[in-house]
């Protein structure tokens, strides 16, 4: 398909999405279009992307030496979860020998590190056969032992088309210190929300009770919003279905807060036009009811970091008694030094609404 045809298809989807939301708002109910059920998401304020960013943590170590891929917050228990590709040369329990970085990437093996809100490492686990880790969801809950636990939503059933493993389904499981989870682990729940989809990842919006799904189907990336509790009951009713806006550089993560999705893009210094000190890191806000881009703004947050690759974006709520004080948090990978390429994580945030 030519670029013009792609653009025409995107415009058609945007028109349909806008028309659907107008009708849904007027009718105040859900309805079916092309076998999909739609309902407008209650409108909320959006983060002001023009405001300066504030540092949350800077240059903290995570479990492996590889670049972080995504972040997620357990705002109830005040923990940060960080996903990264499992580094090469490790032999995990149940493996006959050490596995190379190339095989880890092709298999979609992830390492998840648990940090406190100050960035101190608490524990870790491994998720094999997951995907690239572009986004992870975090759902605070209570475990079978009656103690607080975070349920993670990751990719699973990874498939490698040649550029590395990418998930085809979603997995939900409790974070478990030191565990190695595979697609066949009995206590891992699987959700095949969009059959035939690829690059399937999720972000959890606990404040509004939604799961935001990003996936690729027939070569096109989409965002769909679902009621989280309904998904857990295997009831997959899409509340919003829009094409994911194209990015100018590298797609580095997404999240949701209310009726808006937020996209992080950019590269490390020296790649795709990224030049110190401005770089090329952009955050974009997208109206999930219409598919229309609200803002796309450059951020110079963490500009003094060496390497400085943007990776991961999520919602932090420091005090659950005050959800109106939510933060749009986004991560950067940096290096220990010019001779030690072990990657560190820094997180900055914006907390002003339009």
C-alpha positions as CSV (number, residue, x, y, z in Angstrom):
1,X,0.0,0.0,0.0
2,X,1.3,3.4,-0.9
3,X,1.9,6.2,1.6
4,X,-1.0,8.1,0.2
5,X,-3.3,5.1,0.7
6,X,-2.1,4.8,4.3
7,X,-2.8,8.5,4.9
8,X,-6.3,8.2,3.3
9,X,-7.0,5.1,5.5
10,X,-5.9,7.0,8.6
11,X,-8.2,10.0,7.7
12,X,-11.1,7.6,7.2
13,X,-10.5,6.0,10.7
14,X,-10.3,9.5,12.3
15,X,-13.5,10.5,10.7
16,X,-15.2,7.3,11.8
17,X,-13.9,7.6,15.3
18,X,-15.1,11.2,15.6
19,X,-18.5,10.4,14.2
20,X,-18.8,7.4,16.5
21,X,-18.0,9.5,19.6
22,X,-20.4,12.2,18.7
23,X,-23.3,9.8,18.3
24,X,-22.3,7.9,21.5
25,X,-22.3,11.1,23.4
26,X,-25.7,12.1,22.1
27,X,-27.2,8.7,22.7
28,X,-25.5,8.1,26.0
29,X,-25.1,4.4,25.2
30,X,-22.9,1.9,23.5
31,X,-23.6,0.7,19.9
32,X,-22.2,-1.7,17.4
33,X,-20.2,-0.7,14.2
34,X,-18.6,-3.4,12.1
35,X,-19.0,-5.9,14.9
36,X,-17.2,-3.7,17.4
37,X,-18.9,-2.0,20.4
38,X,-18.1,1.6,21.0
39,X,-18.8,4.1,23.8
40,X,-17.4,7.5,24.4
41,X,-14.9,7.7,27.3
42,X,-15.8,10.4,29.8
43,X,-13.8,13.5,28.9
44,X,-11.0,14.6,31.2
45,X,-8.3,17.2,31.4
46,X,-5.0,16.5,29.6
47,X,-1.5,17.1,30.9
48,X,0.1,20.3,29.8
49,X,3.1,19.2,27.8
50,X,4.5,22.7,27.5
51,X,5.4,22.8,31.2
52,X,9.0,22.0,32.5
53,X,9.7,18.5,33.8
54,X,10.7,17.6,37.3
55,X,13.2,14.8,38.2
56,X,11.8,11.8,40.1
57,X,15.0,9.6,40.2
58,X,18.3,9.9,38.3
59,X,20.8,7.3,37.3
60,X,19.6,4.3,39.3
61,X,20.7,0.7,38.6
62,X,18.2,-2.0,37.5
63,X,18.9,-5.7,37.5
64,X,20.4,-6.2,34.1
65,X,22.9,-4.1,32.1
66,X,20.5,-3.6,29.2
67,X,18.4,-0.6,28.2
68,X,15.1,-0.3,30.1
69,X,12.1,-0.6,27.8
70,X,9.2,0.5,29.9
71,X,8.1,1.6,33.3
72,X,4.9,1.1,35.4
73,X,3.8,2.3,38.9
74,X,2.1,0.5,41.7
75,X,0.7,3.7,43.2
76,X,-0.9,1.9,46.2
77,X,2.3,0.3,47.5
78,X,4.6,2.9,46.0
79,X,6.8,0.7,43.8
80,X,8.2,1.2,40.3
81,X,8.4,-1.7,37.9
82,X,10.9,-1.6,35.0
83,X,11.1,-4.0,32.1
84,X,14.2,-4.6,30.0
85,X,15.4,-7.3,27.6
86,X,17.3,-10.0,29.6
87,X,21.0,-9.5,29.0
88,X,23.1,-12.1,27.2
89,X,25.3,-14.6,28.9
90,X,22.9,-15.5,31.8
91,X,21.8,-19.0,32.6
92,X,18.4,-18.9,34.3
93,X,16.9,-21.8,36.4
94,X,15.8,-24.6,34.1
95,X,18.2,-23.6,31.3
96,X,20.9,-26.1,30.3
97,X,23.5,-23.3,29.5
98,X,23.9,-19.6,29.3
99,X,21.9,-17.8,26.5
100,X,23.3,-15.2,24.2
101,X,21.8,-11.7,23.9
102,X,20.7,-12.4,20.3
103,X,18.7,-15.4,21.4
104,X,17.2,-13.5,24.3
105,X,16.1,-10.8,22.0
106,X,14.6,-13.2,19.4
107,X,12.8,-15.1,22.2
108,X,11.5,-11.9,23.8
109,X,12.9,-12.6,27.3
110,X,12.3,-9.8,29.8
111,X,13.7,-8.9,33.1
112,X,11.4,-7.0,35.5
113,X,13.0,-4.9,38.3
114,X,11.1,-3.7,41.3
115,X,12.2,-0.3,42.8
116,X,10.8,1.9,45.5
117,X,9.7,5.4,44.7
118,X,13.2,6.6,45.5
119,X,14.7,4.3,42.8
120,X,16.2,1.8,45.2
121,X,16.3,-1.8,43.8
122,X,14.1,-4.2,45.8
123,X,13.8,-7.3,43.8
124,X,13.5,-8.8,40.3
125,X,12.0,-11.6,38.2
126,X,12.2,-12.9,34.6
127,X,9.5,-13.3,32.0
128,X,10.5,-15.5,29.1
129,X,8.8,-15.6,25.7
130,X,7.2,-12.3,26.3
131,X,8.2,-9.7,23.7
132,X,10.1,-6.4,23.5
133,X,8.6,-4.8,26.6
134,X,7.5,-1.6,24.9
135,X,4.9,-1.2,27.7
136,X,3.9,-3.0,30.9
137,X,0.8,-2.6,33.0
138,X,0.7,-2.6,36.8
139,X,-2.4,-3.6,38.7
140,X,-2.2,-3.4,42.5
141,X,-4.1,-6.1,44.3
142,X,-4.2,-8.8,47.0
143,X,-2.5,-12.1,46.5
144,X,-3.7,-15.6,47.6
145,X,-1.8,-15.2,50.9
146,X,-3.9,-12.1,51.6
147,X,-0.9,-9.7,51.3
148,X,-0.6,-6.8,48.8
149,X,0.7,-7.8,45.4
150,X,1.2,-6.2,42.0
151,X,-0.3,-8.0,39.0
152,X,1.8,-7.3,35.9
153,X,0.3,-7.1,32.4
154,X,3.0,-8.0,29.8
155,X,3.2,-9.5,26.3
156,X,3.3,-13.3,26.0
157,X,3.5,-16.0,23.3
158,X,6.3,-14.0,21.6
159,X,6.9,-14.4,17.8
160,X,10.0,-13.2,16.0
161,X,9.6,-11.8,12.5
162,X,13.3,-11.1,12.3
163,X,13.7,-8.0,14.4
164,X,13.2,-9.6,17.8
165,X,10.4,-11.2,19.6
166,X,7.0,-9.4,19.9
167,X,4.0,-10.6,21.9
168,X,0.8,-11.9,20.3
169,X,-1.3,-12.0,23.5
170,X,-1.4,-10.4,26.9
171,X,-0.3,-12.1,30.2
172,X,-1.4,-11.2,33.7
173,X,0.5,-12.6,36.7
174,X,1.6,-11.5,40.2
175,X,5.1,-10.1,40.5
176,X,7.0,-12.8,42.3
177,X,10.5,-12.3,43.7
178,X,13.2,-14.3,41.8
179,X,10.6,-16.2,39.7
180,X,11.0,-17.3,36.1
181,X,7.7,-17.1,34.2
182,X,7.2,-18.6,30.8
183,X,4.1,-18.7,28.5
184,X,3.3,-22.1,30.0
185,X,3.5,-21.2,33.7
186,X,0.2,-22.4,35.3
187,X,-0.4,-19.2,37.3
188,X,0.0,-17.0,34.2
189,X,-3.4,-15.8,32.8
190,X,-3.6,-15.3,29.0
191,X,-5.8,-12.9,27.2
192,X,-6.2,-13.1,23.4
193,X,-8.0,-9.9,23.1
194,X,-7.5,-9.3,19.4
195,X,-7.0,-12.6,17.6
196,X,-4.3,-12.4,15.0
197,X,-2.7,-9.3,16.4
198,X,1.0,-8.8,16.8
199,X,3.1,-6.3,18.9
200,X,0.4,-6.7,21.6
201,X,1.1,-4.7,24.7
202,X,-0.9,-2.9,27.4
203,X,-0.9,0.0,29.8
204,X,-3.2,0.1,32.9
205,X,-5.1,3.2,34.0
206,X,-6.0,2.3,37.5
207,X,-7.6,5.7,38.3
208,X,-10.2,5.2,35.6
209,X,-10.3,1.4,35.6
210,X,-9.2,1.0,32.0
211,X,-6.7,-1.2,30.0
212,X,-5.2,0.5,27.0
213,X,-4.2,-2.0,24.3
214,X,-1.7,-1.2,21.5
215,X,-1.4,-3.8,18.8
216,X,-0.6,-4.3,15.1
217,X,-3.2,-5.9,12.9
218,X,-2.8,-6.2,9.1
219,X,0.2,-3.9,9.2
220,X,-1.6,-1.0,11.1
221,X,-1.1,-0.1,14.8
222,X,-4.2,0.7,16.9
223,X,-5.2,1.8,20.4
224,X,-8.2,0.1,22.0
225,X,-9.6,0.9,25.4
226,X,-11.2,-1.8,27.5
227,X,-12.8,-1.9,31.0
228,X,-10.2,-3.6,33.1
229,X,-12.6,-5.7,35.2
230,X,-14.3,-6.9,32.1
231,X,-11.0,-8.0,30.5
232,X,-10.2,-10.0,33.6
233,X,-13.6,-11.8,33.0
234,X,-12.6,-12.5,29.4
235,X,-15.2,-10.0,28.1
236,X,-13.4,-7.9,25.5
237,X,-15.7,-4.9,24.6
238,X,-13.8,-2.1,23.0
239,X,-14.7,1.4,24.3
240,X,-12.4,3.2,21.9
241,X,-10.7,2.1,18.7
242,X,-8.3,4.6,17.0
243,X,-5.2,4.3,14.8
244,X,-2.0,5.1,16.7
245,X,-0.6,8.3,15.3
246,X,2.7,7.9,13.4
247,X,5.9,9.1,15.1
248,X,8.7,11.0,13.4
249,X,11.5,9.0,15.0
250,X,11.4,5.9,17.3
251,X,8.3,4.9,19.2
252,X,9.4,4.4,22.9
253,X,6.3,3.9,24.9
254,X,2.7,5.0,25.7
255,X,0.3,5.3,28.6
256,X,-3.2,6.5,29.4
257,X,-4.8,8.9,31.8
258,X,-8.5,9.6,31.5
259,X,-9.6,10.2,27.9
260,X,-6.0,10.8,26.6
261,X,-3.2,8.6,25.5
262,X,0.4,9.8,25.7
263,X,3.2,8.7,23.4
264,X,6.9,8.9,24.0
265,X,9.3,9.0,21.0
266,X,12.9,9.8,20.3
267,X,16.4,8.4,20.3
268,X,19.8,8.7,22.1
269,X,22.2,11.5,21.1
270,X,23.7,10.9,17.7
271,X,20.7,9.0,16.2
272,X,17.9,10.1,13.9
273,X,18.9,13.8,14.2
274,X,19.2,13.8,18.0
275,X,21.9,16.4,18.9
276,X,22.9,17.6,22.4
277,X,21.4,19.5,24.2
278,X,18.0,19.6,22.6
279,X,17.8,16.0,21.4
280,X,14.6,14.7,19.7
281,X,12.5,13.5,22.5
282,X,8.8,14.3,22.0
283,X,5.7,13.6,24.0
284,X,2.3,13.5,22.2
285,X,-1.2,13.6,23.7
286,X,-4.0,12.0,21.7
287,X,-7.7,12.2,22.4
288,X,-9.0,8.6,22.7
289,X,-12.5,9.6,21.7
290,X,-11.6,11.2,18.4
291,X,-8.0,10.1,17.6
292,X,-7.0,13.7,17.2
293,X,-3.6,14.8,18.4
294,X,-3.9,17.5,21.1
295,X,-0.2,18.4,21.6
296,X,3.2,17.2,20.5
297,X,6.0,18.9,22.4
298,X,9.8,18.5,22.7
299,X,11.2,17.9,26.1
300,X,14.8,18.6,27.2
301,X,14.3,16.8,30.5
302,X,17.6,15.1,31.6
303,X,19.5,16.7,28.7
304,X,22.8,16.3,30.6
305,X,22.5,12.5,30.8
306,X,25.1,10.7,28.8
307,X,23.6,8.6,26.1
308,X,20.0,9.7,27.1
309,X,17.6,7.4,25.3
310,X,13.9,7.9,26.1
311,X,12.3,4.6,27.2
312,X,8.9,4.1,28.9
313,X,6.1,6.4,30.0
314,X,3.5,5.8,32.8
315,X,1.2,7.5,35.3
316,X,2.4,8.0,38.9
317,X,0.1,9.0,41.7
318,X,2.3,9.8,44.8
319,X,-0.7,9.9,47.2
320,X,-3.8,7.8,46.3
321,X,-5.9,10.1,48.6
322,X,-5.2,12.8,46.0
323,X,-5.5,11.3,42.5
324,X,-5.8,14.8,41.1
325,X,-2.1,15.1,41.7
326,X,-1.2,12.5,39.0
327,X,2.1,12.7,37.2
328,X,3.0,11.9,33.6
329,X,6.3,10.1,34.2
330,X,8.8,9.1,31.5
331,X,12.1,7.4,31.5
332,X,15.6,7.7,30.1
333,X,18.4,5.2,29.8
334,X,22.0,6.4,30.3
335,X,25.4,4.8,30.7
336,X,27.5,4.4,33.8
337,X,30.5,5.9,32.0
338,X,32.2,6.2,28.6
339,X,33.9,2.8,29.2
340,X,31.1,1.1,31.1
341,X,28.0,0.8,29.0
342,X,25.8,-0.7,31.8
343,X,22.5,1.2,31.5
344,X,21.0,3.2,34.3
345,X,17.5,4.6,34.6
346,X,16.2,8.1,35.2
347,X,12.6,9.2,35.4
348,X,11.2,12.7,35.0
349,X,7.6,13.9,35.2
350,X,5.0,16.6,34.3
351,X,2.2,17.3,36.7
352,X,0.3,20.3,35.4
353,X,-3.0,20.0,33.5
354,X,-4.3,22.2,30.8
